Amino acid sequence: MKMRLDRWLATLGACSRSDGKAWIRGGKVAVNGRIIRDSALSFDTEKDALTLDGKAVDGRVMRHVMMYKPGGVLTAARDPKQPTVMDLLPEVYRRIGCMPVGRLDKDTTGILIFTCDGEMNHRLLSPGRHVDKTYRALVEGKLGSETVEAFAAGMDLGDFTAQGAKLVILRAGEESSLAEVTISEGKFHQVKRMFAATGHEVTELHRRSFGPLELDPALQEGDWRELTADEVRLLRDAAGFSE
Ligand code: URA
């Protein structure tokens, strides 16, 4: 993305726009190894190398992140009272407009993707896209083939009809059962509501995958990392950019 040098510095939160102008005039800012004294010059934020006071700065404003969302944290840009997933990322991600793709409930854990690409975010959530999400659910009661069939058939949840979903029972006990469910929509509380409609309350919910991406096993709860170039490519394909 092409951006004026003073705006670039302000977007990254390196300084205010007026301080940036002074820094640039004062010869503190270099791009690709050359000191730049003209604030109005534009550079490629993803490719050009930015240096402030001789120190390399990560200048990219188009970033994509995978987080292992912990329980007890809201999926929201900000909240006056409760911690949000954005609070787990350095401030620069907020400044460059990196936003979560969809929501996980406060108590749900697992993979959450963030992107600065608003169009990709929108497409990945679009109902017509059918991006699969796989959850592991601990539920009350004994799951059996009738629940697998009910999930596969889809179900009326009052305000919307959930499309068919794949349910695989991993363990069925009298008190509780463990299952993996794959849905291609993403309605509010969808998994919990589908289980509730079949008489099973969800006690733990964890998302293992989002579209083509699985939660990185090296991440601990609350950890995050940037997506690799290959992962971004897979996500862009899932968003239909290569169609
Ligand atoms: N379905 C739910 O019920 N909760 C989530 O957090 C995600 C999917």
Boltz pocket constraint, residues with backbone or C-beta under 6 A from the ligand:
constraints:
  - pocket:
      binder: B
      contacts: [[A, 103], [A, 104], [A, 105], [A, 106], [A, 108], [A, 187], [A, 188], [A, 189], [A, 190], [A, 191], [A, 192], [A, 193], [A, 205]]
      max_distance: 6.0
